[in-house]
Amino acid sequence: MKILIINGPNLNMLGKREPTVYGPQTLDELIKITEAKISGLPIDLEWYQSNHEGEIIDKLQKVSQSTIDGLVINPGGYSHSSVAILDALKLVKCLKIEVHLTNTHTRDEFRKTRITASGVDFVLEGLKRDTYTAAIQILYQMKENLK
């Protein structure tokens, strides 16, 4: 099973940016934690991070032309504002989960609106460092259920 994980703006600053909100782990540490937790599953993960909307759209368009089994996207702040990322998500024909490390509904009012969420199958949030692991496990189980 092939899963692409896309991380949007400022996620490269995890561990430095508001660690009391997002947790103390860096993105590299979260990747290592996640890969260790799913190491027993037959899953090939590709990680991608960009601070630029157009680069995320380019990646989604490229993926829409390939064969992947699942997509996990943390669009960061773009989840509240990017119709362009929403449109690109709709091009991708696989199971898709939008994730957020925090529970966005308990934070700033503007974070309660998620434009990109209508372009995915599920939204998972608030599990901090376990968010990515949970999303990958859900995608794996959904794929297994389709067999």
C-alpha positions in Angstrom: 0.0 0.0 0.0 1.3 3.4 -1.0 0.4 6.5 1.1 1.4 10.1 0.5 1.5 12.5 3.4 1.5 16.2 2.6 2.3 18.8 5.2 1.5 22.4 4.5 2.9 25.7 5.8 4.7 26.1 9.1 4.7 22.4 9.8 8.4 22.4 9.2 8.6 24.5 12.3 7.0 22.0 14.7 8.9 21.8 17.9 9.7 25.5 17.7 6.3 27.0 16.9 3.9 27.0 19.9 5.1 23.7 21.4 2.5 24.0 24.1 -0.2 23.9 21.4 1.3 21.5 18.8 3.7 19.5 21.0 7.4 19.5 21.4 8.3 17.1 18.5 9.8 18.4 15.3 8.3 17.2 12.0 11.3 14.8 11.5 10.6 13.4 15.0 6.9 12.9 14.1 7.9 11.1 10.9 10.2 8.8 12.9 7.6 8.1 15.5 4.9 7.4 12.9 7.1 5.1 10.8 8.1 3.2 13.9 4.5 2.7 15.0 3.3 1.4 11.5 6.5 -0.6 10.8 4.7 -3.9 10.9 2.2 -2.9 8.2 2.9 -3.4 4.4 2.8 0.4 3.8 5.2 2.6 1.8 5.0 6.2 3.0 6.1 9.2 1.1 6.4 12.5 3.1 6.2 15.9 1.5 6.2 19.4 3.1 5.9 22.8 1.5 5.1 26.3 2.7 3.8 27.3 -0.7 0.3 26.8 -1.9 1.3 26.4 -5.6 3.8 23.6 -4.7 1.1 21.7 -2.8 -1.2 22.0 -5.7 1.5 20.8 -8.1 2.1 17.8 -5.9 -1.6 17.0 -5.7 -2.0 17.3 -9.5 1.0 15.0 -10.1 -0.4 12.5 -7.6 -3.8 12.6 -9.4 -2.0 11.1 -12.4 -0.4 8.3 -10.5 -1.5 5.3 -8.5 -1.5 5.7 -4.8 -3.8 4.0 -2.3 -4.2 6.9 0.2 -3.5 10.5 0.9 -3.1 12.2 4.3 -2.9 16.0 4.1 -2.3 18.5 6.8 -2.9 21.7 4.9 -2.1 23.9 7.9 -3.5 27.4 7.6 -4.6 26.7 4.0 -7.4 24.5 5.3 -9.2 27.7 6.2 -8.6 29.6 2.9 -7.5 27.6 -0.1 -10.2 26.9 -2.7 -7.3 26.1 -5.0 -6.1 23.2 -2.8 -9.7 22.0 -2.4 -10.0 21.8 -6.2 -6.7 19.9 -6.5 -7.8 17.5 -3.8 -10.9 16.7 -5.8 -8.6 15.5 -8.7 -7.0 12.8 -6.5 -8.9 9.6 -6.8 -8.0 7.6 -3.6 -9.0 7.6 0.0 -8.1 10.9 1.5 -7.9 12.1 5.1 -7.3 15.7 6.3 -5.5 15.9 9.6 -4.7 18.5 12.2 -2.5 18.0 15.2 -4.9 20.1 17.4 -8.6 20.2 17.8 -9.3 23.2 15.6 -12.8 23.6 17.1 -11.4 24.6 20.5 -9.1 27.3 19.1 -9.6 30.6 17.2 -13.0 31.1 15.6 -11.5 31.3 12.1 -10.0 27.8 12.5 -13.5 26.3 12.7 -14.0 26.9 9.0 -12.2 24.3 6.8 -12.6 24.9 3.1 -10.4 21.9 2.2 -12.3 19.4 4.2 -15.0 18.9 1.6 -12.3 17.5 -0.7 -11.4 14.6 1.5 -13.2 11.5 2.8 -12.5 12.0 6.5 -11.1 14.7 8.9 -9.1 13.6 11.9 -7.8 16.1 14.5 -6.6 16.6 18.0 -4.4 13.5 18.5 -1.1 15.5 18.5 1.8 13.2 17.8 -0.5 10.2 17.1 -2.5 12.0 14.4 -0.5 10.7 11.5 -0.3 7.2 12.8 -4.1 7.1 13.3 -4.8 8.4 9.8 -2.4 5.9 8.2 -4.0 3.0 10.2 -7.5 4.2 9.1 -6.5 4.3 5.5 -4.9 0.8 5.8 -8.0 -0.6 7.4 -10.3 1.0 4.8 -8.2 -0.4 2.0 -8.3 -3.9 3.6 -12.1 -3.7 4.0 -12.4 -3.0 0.2 -10.7 -6.4 -0.6 
